[in-house]
Amino acid sequence: MKTLIVTPYVGSTYGGTSTVVTEIVQGLASLDIDVDLITTNANDLGNLDVPLNNWVTQKDYRVKYFPCWHRNDFIISPSLTNWLFKNIINYNIVHTHTIFSPLISLAHWACQYHKIPYIITPHGMLDPWALSYKARKKHFYYNLFEKPALRQASAIQVLASSEAEQLKYLGFQNSIVIPNGIHQEQFETLPDPEIFYQKFPATRNKSLILFLGRIDPKKGLDLLAPAFAKTHNKFPQTHLIVAGPDSIGFLPTVEDYFKQAGCVDAVTFTGMLKGSLKQAALTAASFYVSPSYSEGFSMSVLEGMASGLPCVITTGCNFPEAAAAKVAYVVDIDADAVADALINCLSNPQQSKEIGERAREFIFENYTWEQAAKKLSQVYEDIILKHKANQLFLS
């Protein structure tokens, strides 16, 4: 089974989608599936320092980076497009990641032209809030490009049951639910929080609430500011960590949210955290919060829960299973609802600790990359067999 994964970017500044693509490729390759990944060198305002137009061999797979022109997440690469149309016939199946991307639309056209089955992962971009954001442009692009491509896809991989329901509402019946995951071994023993305290000394001896994600309008930081102000007023020992990259220049607006709420002195903006420093932040934190309007299936929520943190998340995080299992505080997309949940966590530390412990076990049992890769591998096999049978019938 020769598989091609196509994504416009893998730069870490683009958030969870980049991580998901890299992890799922590694998971598939570990199952002895022949996997190639093609992408661009886009990385926020700059470019990745990688070899271009040549295969780079990773542990169990290959990746090829193409030069591009890009502004934020709008990316164009003639060389990648040219390569696709010439080489896509060498693959049994193609898996594309994200939508509303010219590169991905061209990949779908190439698949259709050469009659190669393909699967699409929208990463939450068909969520109602995501569709309403810059709605005029998206409405045009969706009807002209995305809707036909989604209809002709062999499958649409969604990351949560709520995302599958939204696809049904939009008229698509070919969705499969395969959520993101974590590597359990990375969360069994977390590093000393001192690593984080030394880097950010103002956070020492505080009850830390951690927000981990891109600085982006959809992340609900306009809700978090008044919610944290209300929480901090009741519990002055609390301190908020806002950790994540600012790839679109939205940070000054976010800082204004907290200034207007009167709590900016109790907030530390760390920028993007990686590796042991991010792990140390999870160790140092007492609580995790995600006030998002819209998510595909948040990697940082999984990381917070796998770290044993009591998590306050909104319904926009698309994780109803966490609410059903009672392993997180899942609240409405509302500042008061977020504040009330945080205050409840702080007021009931033993109950919060127990929820965090249950969350950790819940993630370990149900949400690992190994499980996701095995499910996806079976989907690929089923699609390829069905495609071959159809081709024989037509011939």
C-alpha positions as CSV (number, residue, x, y, z in Angstrom):
1,M,0.0,0.0,0.0
2,K,1.8,3.1,-1.2
3,T,0.3,6.2,0.5
4,L,0.8,9.9,-0.2
5,I,0.1,12.5,2.5
6,V,-0.3,16.1,1.3
7,T,-0.4,19.2,3.6
8,P,0.4,22.8,2.9
9,Y,2.7,23.1,5.9
10,V,4.4,21.3,8.7
11,G,6.0,24.3,10.4
12,S,5.3,24.4,14.2
13,T,3.9,27.9,14.0
14,Y,0.8,26.6,12.3
15,G,-0.4,24.8,15.4
16,G,-1.9,21.4,16.0
17,T,-2.5,20.5,12.3
18,S,1.3,20.3,11.7
19,T,1.8,18.1,14.8
20,V,-1.1,15.8,13.8
21,V,0.3,15.3,10.3
22,T,3.7,14.5,11.5
23,E,2.5,12.1,14.2
24,I,0.0,10.3,11.9
25,V,2.7,9.8,9.2
26,Q,5.1,8.4,11.8
27,G,2.3,6.1,13.2
28,L,1.5,4.8,9.7
29,A,5.1,4.2,8.9
30,S,5.6,2.2,12.1
31,L,3.0,-0.2,10.7
32,D,5.2,-0.9,7.7
33,I,3.0,1.2,5.4
34,D,4.9,2.8,2.6
35,V,4.3,6.5,3.3
36,D,5.5,9.7,1.5
37,L,4.8,13.2,2.8
38,I,4.9,16.3,0.5
39,T,4.6,19.8,1.8
40,T,6.2,23.3,1.5
41,N,8.8,25.1,3.5
42,A,6.3,27.7,4.7
43,N,6.8,28.7,8.4
44,D,4.9,31.8,9.6
45,L,6.7,34.9,8.2
46,G,9.8,32.9,7.1
47,N,10.7,29.6,5.7
48,L,11.8,26.3,7.2
49,D,15.6,25.6,6.8
50,V,15.2,22.3,4.9
51,P,16.4,20.8,1.6
52,L,14.0,21.6,-1.2
53,N,12.8,19.4,-4.1
54,N,14.5,16.3,-2.8
55,W,13.4,13.4,-0.7
56,V,14.5,13.6,3.0
57,T,14.5,10.2,4.7
58,Q,13.1,10.2,8.2
59,K,13.0,7.1,10.4
60,D,10.4,5.1,8.5
61,Y,9.1,7.5,5.8
62,R,10.1,10.1,3.3
63,V,9.3,13.8,3.1
64,K,9.8,16.3,0.3
65,Y,9.6,20.0,0.8
66,F,8.8,22.4,-2.0
67,P,9.5,26.2,-2.2
68,C,6.5,28.4,-2.0
69,W,5.0,31.9,-1.7
70,H,3.0,32.4,1.4
71,R,1.2,34.9,3.5
72,N,0.0,33.5,6.9
73,D,-1.6,30.3,5.9
74,F,-2.3,31.2,2.3
75,I,0.3,29.2,0.4
76,I,1.1,28.7,-3.3
77,S,3.7,26.3,-4.7
78,P,3.8,25.8,-8.5
79,S,6.6,23.2,-8.1
80,L,4.6,21.1,-5.6
81,T,1.5,21.3,-7.9
82,N,3.6,20.3,-11.0
83,W,5.1,17.3,-9.0
84,L,1.6,16.2,-7.9
85,F,0.2,16.0,-11.4
86,K,3.2,14.0,-12.7
87,N,3.7,11.6,-9.8
88,I,0.3,11.0,-8.1
89,I,-0.3,8.0,-10.3
90,N,2.4,6.2,-8.4
91,Y,0.3,6.0,-5.2
92,N,-2.6,3.7,-4.2
93,I,-4.3,6.4,-2.0
94,V,-3.8,10.1,-1.2
95,H,-4.6,11.7,2.2
96,T,-4.9,15.5,2.3
97,H,-4.9,17.6,5.4
98,T,-6.8,20.9,5.9
99,I,-9.2,22.6,3.5
100,F,-9.7,26.1,2.1
101,S,-6.2,25.8,0.6
102,P,-5.4,26.2,-3.1
103,L,-2.7,23.5,-2.8
104,I,-5.1,21.0,-1.4
105,S,-7.7,21.8,-4.0
106,L,-5.2,21.2,-6.7
107,A,-4.3,17.9,-5.0
108,H,-8.0,16.8,-5.2
109,W,-8.1,17.7,-8.9
110,A,-5.0,15.6,-9.5
111,C,-6.6,12.7,-7.8
112,Q,-9.8,13.0,-9.7
113,Y,-8.0,13.4,-13.1
114,H,-5.9,10.3,-12.5
115,K,-8.7,8.4,-10.7
116,I,-6.7,8.0,-7.5
117,P,-8.9,7.5,-4.3
118,Y,-8.4,10.2,-1.7
119,I,-9.4,10.9,1.9
120,I,-9.7,14.4,3.4
121,T,-9.1,15.6,7.0
122,P,-10.7,19.1,7.4
123,H,-9.3,19.6,10.9
124,G,-12.4,21.2,12.2
125,M,-12.6,23.8,9.4
126,L,-16.2,22.8,8.6
127,D,-17.3,23.7,12.1
128,P,-20.1,26.3,12.2
129,W,-17.9,29.0,13.8
130,A,-15.0,28.2,11.4
131,L,-17.4,28.5,8.4
132,S,-18.8,31.8,9.8
133,Y,-15.3,33.4,10.2
134,K,-14.6,35.4,7.0
135,A,-17.8,33.8,5.8
136,R,-18.2,35.6,2.4
137,K,-14.8,34.4,1.1
138,K,-15.3,30.9,2.5
139,H,-18.9,30.6,1.1
140,F,-17.6,31.2,-2.4
141,Y,-14.6,28.9,-2.1
142,Y,-16.6,26.2,-0.4
143,N,-19.3,26.0,-3.1
144,L,-16.8,26.2,-6.0
145,F,-14.0,23.9,-4.7
146,E,-14.5,22.2,-1.3
147,K,-18.1,20.9,-1.7
148,P,-17.4,19.0,-5.0
149,A,-14.1,17.7,-3.6
150,L,-15.7,16.5,-0.3
151,R,-18.5,14.7,-2.3
152,Q,-16.0,12.8,-4.4
153,A,-13.7,11.9,-1.5
154,S,-13.6,8.2,-0.6
155,A,-13.9,9.2,3.0
156,I,-13.7,12.3,5.2
157,Q,-11.8,11.7,8.4
158,V,-13.2,13.7,11.3
159,L,-11.7,14.0,14.7
160,A,-14.8,13.9,16.9
161,S,-18.4,12.7,16.8
162,S,-19.7,16.3,16.9
163,E,-17.7,17.0,13.7
164,A,-19.3,14.0,12.1
165,E,-22.8,15.4,13.0
166,Q,-21.9,18.7,11.3
167,L,-20.9,16.9,8.2
168,K,-24.2,15.1,8.1
169,Y,-25.9,18.5,8.5
170,L,-23.9,19.7,5.4
171,G,-25.1,16.7,3.4
172,F,-22.0,14.4,3.6
173,Q,-22.5,10.8,4.7
174,N,-18.9,9.5,4.1
175,S,-17.3,10.6,7.4
176,I,-15.2,8.3,9.7
177,V,-14.3,9.3,13.2
178,I,-10.6,8.8,14.0
179,P,-9.4,11.2,16.8
180,N,-6.0,12.6,17.5
181,G,-3.8,11.0,20.1
182,I,-0.7,11.3,22.3
183,H,2.3,9.1,23.0
184,Q,1.6,7.7,26.4
185,E,5.3,7.3,27.3
186,Q,5.8,11.1,27.0
187,F,3.3,11.7,29.8
188,E,4.1,8.9,32.2
189,T,6.9,10.9,33.8
190,L,6.8,14.7,33.4
191,P,9.9,16.9,34.0
192,D,10.7,19.0,37.0
193,P,8.6,22.3,36.9
194,E,11.8,24.1,38.0
195,I,12.7,24.3,34.3
196,F,9.6,26.4,33.7
197,Y,10.0,28.5,36.9
198,Q,13.6,29.5,36.0
199,K,12.5,30.7,32.6
200,F,9.5,32.5,33.9
201,P,10.2,33.4,37.6
202,A,7.0,35.5,38.0
203,T,5.0,32.2,37.9
204,R,6.7,30.7,40.9
205,N,4.5,30.0,44.0
206,K,1.3,30.7,42.1
207,S,-1.7,28.6,41.2
208,L,-1.1,28.4,37.5
209,I,-3.8,28.2,34.9
210,L,-2.4,27.2,31.5
211,F,-3.7,28.2,28.1
212,L,-1.8,26.3,25.4
213,G,-2.5,27.2,21.8
214,R,-2.1,29.6,18.9
215,I,-2.8,33.3,19.5
216,D,-5.8,33.3,17.2
217,P,-9.4,34.8,17.2
218,K,-11.0,31.3,17.3
219,K,-9.2,30.4,20.5
220,G,-11.6,32.5,22.7
221,L,-9.0,34.7,24.4
222,D,-11.6,37.5,24.4
223,L,-13.6,35.2,26.7
224,L,-10.7,34.1,28.8
225,A,-9.7,37.7,29.8
226,P,-13.0,38.5,31.7
227,A,-13.2,34.9,32.9
228,F,-9.7,35.0,34.4
229,A,-10.3,38.5,35.8
230,K,-13.4,37.2,37.7
231,T,-11.4,34.1,38.9
232,H,-8.3,36.2,39.9
233,N,-10.5,38.6,41.9
234,K,-11.8,35.7,44.0
235,F,-8.4,33.8,44.1
236,P,-5.6,36.4,44.0
237,Q,-2.9,33.6,44.1
238,T,-3.8,32.6,40.6
239,H,-1.7,33.4,37.6
240,L,-2.5,32.8,33.9
241,I,0.0,31.4,31.4
242,V,-0.8,32.2,27.8
243,A,1.5,29.9,25.8
244,G,1.5,29.7,22.0
245,P,2.8,31.3,18.8
246,D,1.4,34.5,17.3
247,S,1.5,33.8,13.6
248,I,-1.0,36.5,12.5
249,G,0.0,39.4,14.7
250,F,-3.0,39.0,17.0
251,L,-1.0,39.3,20.3
252,P,-1.4,43.1,20.8
253,T,-5.2,42.7,20.6
254,V,-5.1,39.8,23.1
255,E,-3.0,41.9,25.5
256,D,-5.6,44.6,25.3
257,Y,-8.3,42.1,26.3
258,F,-6.5,41.5,29.5
259,K,-5.7,45.2,30.1
260,Q,-9.4,46.1,29.7
261,A,-10.3,43.2,32.1
262,G,-7.9,44.6,34.6
263,C,-5.8,41.5,35.2
264,V,-2.9,41.8,32.7
265,D,-0.4,41.9,35.6
266,A,-1.4,38.4,36.5
267,V,-0.7,37.0,33.0
268,T,2.5,35.8,31.5
269,F,2.7,35.5,27.7
270,T,5.4,32.9,27.0
271,G,5.3,32.6,23.2
272,M,5.5,29.1,21.8
273,L,6.7,26.4,24.2
274,K,8.4,23.3,22.9
275,G,9.9,20.1,24.2
276,S,10.9,19.8,27.8
277,L,9.9,23.5,28.5
278,K,6.3,22.8,27.4
279,Q,6.3,19.6,29.4
280,A,7.5,21.5,32.4
281,A,4.7,24.1,31.9
282,L,2.2,21.2,32.1
283,T,3.9,20.0,35.3
284,A,3.9,23.5,36.9
285,A,0.3,24.2,36.0
286,S,-2.6,23.5,38.4
287,F,-5.3,23.8,35.8
288,Y,-5.7,23.8,32.0
289,V,-8.2,26.0,30.1
290,S,-9.3,26.1,26.5
291,P,-12.1,28.7,25.9
292,S,-12.2,28.0,22.1
293,Y,-15.0,28.9,19.7
294,S,-13.9,26.2,17.3
295,E,-11.5,23.3,17.3
296,G,-11.0,20.2,15.1
297,F,-9.8,18.1,18.0
298,S,-7.4,20.0,20.2
299,M,-3.9,18.5,20.7
300,S,-3.3,20.7,23.7
301,V,-6.5,19.5,25.4
302,L,-5.3,16.0,25.0
303,E,-1.9,17.0,26.4
304,G,-3.5,18.8,29.4
305,M,-5.6,15.8,30.2
306,A,-2.8,13.3,29.7
307,S,-0.8,15.4,32.2
308,G,-3.5,14.8,34.8
309,L,-4.6,18.5,34.9
310,P,-8.2,19.4,35.7
311,C,-9.4,20.9,32.4
312,V,-11.9,23.5,31.7
313,I,-12.9,23.4,28.0
314,T,-15.8,24.8,25.9
315,T,-18.2,22.9,23.7
316,G,-16.3,24.5,20.8
317,C,-13.4,22.1,21.6
318,N,-15.5,19.2,20.1
319,F,-14.9,16.8,22.9
320,P,-18.4,15.6,24.2
321,E,-16.8,12.3,25.1
322,A,-14.9,14.1,27.9
323,A,-18.2,15.5,29.3
324,A,-19.9,12.1,29.1
325,A,-17.0,10.4,30.9
326,K,-16.9,13.2,33.5
327,V,-13.2,13.7,33.0
328,A,-13.3,17.5,32.2
329,Y,-15.4,20.5,32.9
330,V,-17.1,21.1,29.5
331,V,-18.9,24.4,29.5
332,D,-20.8,26.7,27.1
333,I,-18.8,29.2,25.0
334,D,-19.3,32.0,27.5
335,A,-17.0,34.0,29.7
336,D,-19.1,33.5,32.8
337,A,-19.4,29.8,32.2
338,V,-15.6,29.5,31.9
339,A,-15.1,31.6,35.1
340,D,-17.6,29.6,37.1
341,A,-15.8,26.4,36.1
342,L,-12.4,27.7,37.1
343,I,-13.7,29.0,40.4
344,N,-15.3,25.6,41.0
345,C,-11.9,23.9,40.3
346,L,-10.2,26.2,42.8
347,S,-12.9,25.9,45.4
348,N,-12.9,22.1,45.3
349,P,-9.2,21.0,45.0
350,Q,-9.8,17.3,45.9
351,Q,-12.6,16.9,43.4
352,S,-10.5,18.7,40.7
353,K,-7.5,16.4,41.5
354,E,-9.7,13.3,41.0
355,I,-11.1,14.6,37.7
356,G,-7.5,15.2,36.5
357,E,-6.5,11.7,37.5
358,R,-9.5,10.2,35.7
359,A,-8.7,12.3,32.6
360,R,-5.2,11.0,32.4
361,E,-6.4,7.4,32.4
362,F,-9.1,8.2,30.0
363,I,-6.7,9.6,27.5
364,F,-4.2,6.7,27.9
365,E,-6.9,4.2,27.3
366,N,-8.6,5.8,24.3
367,Y,-6.5,8.4,22.6
368,T,-3.0,7.3,21.4
369,W,-1.3,7.7,18.1
370,E,-0.9,4.0,17.9
371,Q,-4.6,3.5,18.0
372,A,-5.3,6.2,15.4
373,A,-2.7,4.8,13.0
374,K,-4.2,1.3,13.1
375,K,-7.7,2.6,12.5
376,L,-6.6,4.8,9.6
377,S,-4.6,1.9,8.1
378,Q,-7.7,-0.2,8.0
379,V,-9.6,2.6,6.3
380,Y,-7.0,2.9,3.7
381,E,-7.1,-0.8,3.0
382,D,-10.9,-0.8,2.7
383,I,-10.8,2.1,0.3
384,I,-8.1,0.6,-1.9
385,L,-9.9,-2.7,-2.2
386,K,-13.2,-1.0,-3.0
387,H,-11.5,1.2,-5.6
388,K,-9.9,-1.8,-7.3
389,A,-13.2,-3.7,-7.4
390,N,-14.9,-0.6,-9.0
391,Q,-12.1,-0.4,-11.6
392,L,-12.5,-4.1,-12.5
393,F,-16.3,-3.7,-12.8
394,L,-15.9,-0.6,-15.1
395,S,-13.4,-2.4,-17.3
